Amino acid sequence: MKDNKTGRASVNNTITLCGLCMLLLLLPGLSYAQTFTSVAAMNDSATITYMDKLAKLAEEYYPQNEYFRGKVDVMQEGLYQAKWSWLNTLSMSYQYNPKQAVDNSTTSSVFPQFGIGITVNIGNIFLTPSRVSQANAELKASQASLSTQISFIRAEVKRRFAKYLQSLDMLKIRQRAVNDSESEVEFIKHKFEKGETTIDEYNKVLRSYTDNLQGKATSEGDVLYTKISVEELIGMKLEDVK
């Protein structure tokens, strides 16, 4: 009788070891499946179209973009003013004489009733082309900064959305691991109650289940974090993107 129990225990241990070996063999496959799912989603035409829509929203609504657009507007106004700055080199004066003639004992002088004078600052006139050139360079620099900002924000929202997709994939894997662990806990619990396994094996399965629960909680947090990071750039919830 004792030999029979020993034989059954040996068979059960063998089955358990085989199950663990199969699990170890499947883990790399799960990791690969997760990576493949993310890559497949990134290459899907619908996902690409959706990401382009997110990039357009980020380009239009991200507040920092308005700062760079405002700088371009200021530089355009500066160029306009520089082109007409030559007018600042001109000054005009006028004189009004209520009496056109002045008589005295020795001479008689006649002055016009109105007098107009124009003065020109030659130095400022020669500086005008330089001011225009400087203003034009500043405008081009501000336009380049705006283009750089737009390119960055479009790429950044796509990177963040890719992280969001990856976190969703990881959450699915964690959820499957929790489901598998729950089944394994129930299985090992029955075996322990029947005296077919040790307390160490029972605790080992429980620790694995706890680790999977913690992994799932971490993945749920990652999903929320990455979702918020995308919404930060587009100015609305992902659910509201049409």
C-alpha positions as CSV (number, residue, x, y, z in Angstrom):
1,M,0.0,0.0,0.0
2,K,2.8,2.3,0.9
3,D,4.5,1.5,-2.4
4,N,1.3,2.5,-4.3
5,K,1.2,5.9,-2.5
6,T,4.8,6.4,-3.2
7,G,4.2,5.6,-6.9
8,R,1.3,8.0,-7.1
9,A,3.3,10.7,-5.5
10,S,6.1,10.1,-7.9
11,V,3.7,10.3,-10.8
12,N,2.2,13.6,-9.5
13,N,5.6,15.1,-9.0
14,T,6.5,14.1,-12.5
15,I,3.3,15.7,-13.9
16,T,4.0,18.9,-11.9
17,L,7.5,19.1,-13.2
18,C,6.3,18.6,-16.7
19,G,3.7,21.3,-16.2
20,L,6.4,23.7,-15.0
21,C,8.7,22.8,-17.9
22,M,5.8,23.5,-20.3
23,L,5.2,26.9,-18.6
24,L,8.8,27.9,-18.9
25,L,8.7,27.0,-22.6
26,L,5.6,29.0,-23.2
27,L,6.9,32.2,-21.4
28,P,9.2,33.3,-24.3
29,G,6.3,32.7,-26.7
30,L,4.0,34.9,-24.6
31,S,6.6,37.6,-24.6
32,Y,7.0,37.3,-28.4
33,A,3.2,37.3,-28.8
34,Q,3.0,40.5,-26.9
35,T,5.6,42.2,-29.0
36,F,4.1,40.9,-32.2
37,T,0.6,42.3,-31.2
38,S,2.1,45.8,-30.6
39,V,4.0,45.7,-33.9
40,A,1.0,44.4,-35.8
41,A,-1.2,47.2,-34.4
42,M,1.4,49.8,-35.3
43,N,1.4,48.6,-38.9
44,D,-2.4,48.3,-39.2
45,S,-3.8,50.9,-41.6
46,A,-6.6,51.9,-39.3
47,T,-4.2,52.4,-36.4
48,I,-1.9,54.5,-38.6
49,T,-4.8,56.7,-39.7
50,Y,-5.9,57.1,-36.0
51,M,-2.3,58.0,-35.0
52,D,-2.2,60.6,-37.8
53,K,-5.4,62.1,-36.4
54,L,-3.9,62.3,-32.9
55,A,-0.8,64.0,-34.4
56,K,-3.1,66.6,-36.1
57,L,-4.9,67.2,-32.9
58,A,-1.6,67.7,-31.0
59,E,-0.4,70.1,-33.7
60,E,-3.6,72.2,-33.4
61,Y,-4.3,72.1,-29.7
62,Y,-1.1,71.7,-27.7
63,P,-0.7,75.0,-25.9
64,Q,3.1,75.4,-26.4
65,N,2.6,75.4,-30.2
66,E,0.7,78.7,-29.8
67,Y,3.8,80.2,-28.2
68,F,5.9,79.4,-31.3
69,R,3.2,80.6,-33.6
70,G,3.0,83.9,-31.7
71,K,6.8,84.4,-32.1
72,V,6.4,83.9,-35.9
73,D,3.6,86.6,-35.9
74,V,5.8,89.0,-33.9
75,M,8.8,88.5,-36.3
76,Q,6.5,89.0,-39.3
77,E,5.4,92.4,-37.9
78,G,9.1,93.2,-37.1
79,L,10.0,92.6,-40.7
80,Y,7.1,94.8,-41.9
81,Q,8.3,97.6,-39.7
82,A,11.9,97.2,-40.7
83,K,10.9,97.6,-44.4
84,W,9.3,100.9,-43.7
85,S,11.8,102.1,-41.1
86,W,13.4,104.4,-43.7
87,L,10.5,106.8,-43.1
88,N,11.9,107.4,-39.6
89,T,14.9,109.0,-41.3
90,L,12.7,111.8,-42.6
91,S,11.6,114.8,-40.5
92,M,9.5,117.7,-41.6
93,S,9.0,121.2,-40.1
94,Y,6.9,124.1,-41.1
95,Q,6.8,127.8,-40.3
96,Y,3.9,130.2,-40.3
97,N,4.4,134.0,-40.6
98,P,1.4,136.0,-39.9
99,K,3.0,139.1,-41.5
100,Q,4.6,138.6,-44.8
101,A,6.6,141.9,-44.9
102,V,8.8,143.6,-42.3
103,D,9.7,147.3,-42.9
104,N,12.4,149.3,-41.2
105,S,14.4,152.4,-42.0
106,T,17.1,150.6,-43.9
107,T,15.6,147.6,-45.6
108,S,12.4,146.0,-46.5
109,S,12.2,142.1,-46.1
110,V,9.5,139.9,-47.4
111,F,8.9,136.4,-45.9
112,P,6.5,133.8,-47.1
113,Q,3.5,133.2,-45.0
114,F,4.2,129.5,-44.8
115,G,7.5,127.6,-44.7
116,I,8.1,123.9,-44.9
117,G,11.4,122.1,-44.3
118,I,12.5,118.5,-44.7
119,T,15.6,116.9,-43.2
120,V,17.0,113.5,-44.0
121,N,19.2,111.3,-41.8
122,I,21.5,109.7,-44.3
123,G,23.0,107.3,-41.8
124,N,19.7,105.7,-40.9
125,I,18.8,105.3,-44.6
126,F,21.9,103.2,-45.1
127,L,21.1,101.1,-42.1
128,T,17.6,100.2,-43.4
129,P,18.7,97.3,-45.6
130,S,20.6,95.8,-42.6
131,R,17.6,96.1,-40.4
132,V,15.4,94.4,-43.0
133,S,18.0,91.6,-43.4
134,Q,18.1,91.1,-39.6
135,A,14.3,91.0,-39.3
136,N,14.1,88.5,-42.1
137,A,16.6,86.2,-40.5
138,E,14.8,86.4,-37.2
139,L,11.5,85.5,-39.0
140,K,13.1,82.5,-40.6
141,A,14.6,81.4,-37.3
142,S,11.1,81.6,-35.6
143,Q,9.5,79.7,-38.5
144,A,12.2,77.0,-38.2
145,S,11.5,76.8,-34.4
146,L,7.8,76.4,-35.1
147,S,8.4,73.6,-37.7
148,T,10.7,71.8,-35.2
149,Q,8.1,72.1,-32.5
150,I,5.4,70.7,-34.7
151,S,7.6,67.8,-35.9
152,F,8.5,67.0,-32.3
153,I,4.9,67.1,-31.0
154,R,3.6,64.9,-33.8
155,A,6.3,62.3,-33.2
156,E,5.8,62.5,-29.5
157,V,2.1,61.8,-29.5
158,K,2.7,58.8,-31.8
159,R,5.4,57.5,-29.4
160,R,3.1,57.9,-26.4
161,F,0.3,56.2,-28.2
162,A,2.6,53.3,-29.1
163,K,3.4,53.0,-25.4
164,Y,-0.3,53.0,-24.7
165,L,-0.9,50.1,-27.1
166,Q,2.0,48.2,-25.6
167,S,0.6,48.7,-22.1
168,L,-2.8,47.3,-23.2
169,D,-1.0,44.2,-24.6
170,M,0.9,43.8,-21.4
171,L,-2.3,44.1,-19.4
172,K,-3.9,41.3,-21.4
173,I,-1.0,39.1,-20.7
174,R,-1.1,39.9,-17.0
175,Q,-4.8,39.1,-16.9
176,R,-4.2,35.7,-18.6
177,A,-1.5,35.0,-16.1
178,V,-3.8,35.8,-13.2
179,N,-6.5,33.6,-14.6
180,D,-4.0,30.7,-15.0
181,S,-2.7,31.3,-11.5
182,E,-6.3,31.2,-10.1
183,S,-6.8,27.8,-11.7
184,E,-3.5,26.6,-10.4
185,V,-4.3,27.8,-6.9
186,E,-7.6,25.9,-6.9
187,F,-5.8,22.8,-8.2
188,I,-3.0,22.9,-5.7
189,K,-5.4,23.6,-2.9
190,H,-7.4,20.4,-3.5
191,K,-4.1,18.5,-3.7
192,F,-2.9,20.0,-0.4
193,E,-6.2,19.1,1.3
194,K,-5.8,15.5,0.1
195,G,-2.2,15.4,1.3
196,E,-0.9,15.0,-2.2
197,T,1.5,18.0,-2.1
198,T,3.6,19.8,0.4
199,I,3.1,23.1,2.2
200,D,6.1,24.5,0.3
201,E,4.6,23.8,-3.1
202,Y,1.3,25.2,-1.9
203,N,3.0,28.5,-0.7
204,K,5.0,28.6,-3.9
205,V,1.8,28.6,-6.0
206,L,0.3,31.3,-3.8
207,R,3.3,33.5,-4.1
208,S,3.2,33.1,-7.9
209,Y,-0.5,34.1,-7.8
210,T,0.3,37.2,-5.6
211,D,3.1,38.2,-8.0
212,N,0.7,38.0,-11.0
213,L,-1.9,40.1,-9.1
214,Q,0.8,42.7,-8.5
215,G,1.9,42.6,-12.1
216,K,-1.7,43.1,-13.2
217,A,-2.1,46.1,-10.9
218,T,1.1,47.6,-12.3
219,S,-0.1,47.1,-15.8
220,E,-3.4,48.7,-15.1
221,G,-1.5,51.7,-13.8
222,D,0.7,51.8,-16.9
223,V,-2.4,51.8,-19.1
224,L,-3.9,54.7,-17.2
225,Y,-0.6,56.6,-17.2
226,T,0.1,56.2,-20.9
227,K,-3.5,57.1,-21.8
228,I,-3.2,60.3,-19.8
229,S,0.1,61.1,-21.4
230,V,-1.5,61.0,-24.9
231,E,-4.5,63.0,-23.8
232,E,-2.1,65.7,-22.4
233,L,-0.9,66.4,-25.9
234,I,-4.2,66.3,-27.8
235,G,-6.3,68.3,-25.3
236,M,-9.1,65.8,-25.0
237,K,-9.9,62.2,-23.9
238,L,-9.2,59.4,-26.3
239,E,-12.8,58.4,-26.1
240,D,-13.8,61.8,-27.6
241,V,-11.5,61.5,-30.7
242,K,-13.7,60.9,-33.7
